[in-house]
Amino acid sequence: MKWNLLLCISVALSSCSAQWHLKKAIKKDPMILQKDTVTVVDTIVTPPVELTDTVVLQERDTLVIEREKLKVKIIRAFDTIRVDATCESDTIVSIVEVPYEKVIYTEKESWWDALAKQIVYFLLVALGLKLLWNYIKPKHS
C-alpha cells in the first residue's frame, strides 16, 4: 500500500512543464508564433436630414442642385421662394486593424536558475517523502 502511495506522489510531482508543451506545439505548427491581426469594423448610419425654408419674391422659377447625397430644390412661385433640402442617409465604415501576438514565447532560463530550481524541488520531495515515511512506518515500542 505504501509503495502505491509513493508511486502516485512521485508520478504527480514529475509532470511536464508548460514550456515543454509549448516547444512541442511550436514544433508541430511554427505559425502560432506569428503576429495576427484582428479587424474591427464599426458602422455608423446617419439619418437623413430635411430642411424647408420660405422667402417671398415676385418672380417664378425652379432651381435644382444635386451633389452626391445632397439635393437642394429652390422653387420661386410669384412672391414665394420655397427651399427644399434633403441629405440622404449615409453609412460611415471605420476599419481598425489591431495586431496582437497569438503566443508569447519566452526564452529558456539559464542553466544556473534551472539547476537551483531542480535542487529546491528535490529537497522538497525528499522532505515530503521523509515525512510520509515517518507517518507510514510502523512504530516500534
Secondary structure, DSSP 8 states (H G I E B T S, - for coil): -HHHHHHHHHHHHT---HHHHHHHHHHH-GGGGSEEEEEEEEEEEE--EEEEEEE--S--EEEEEEETTEEEEEEEETTEEEEEEEE--EEEEEEEEEEEES--------HHHHHHHHHHHHHHHHHHHHHHHHHHS----
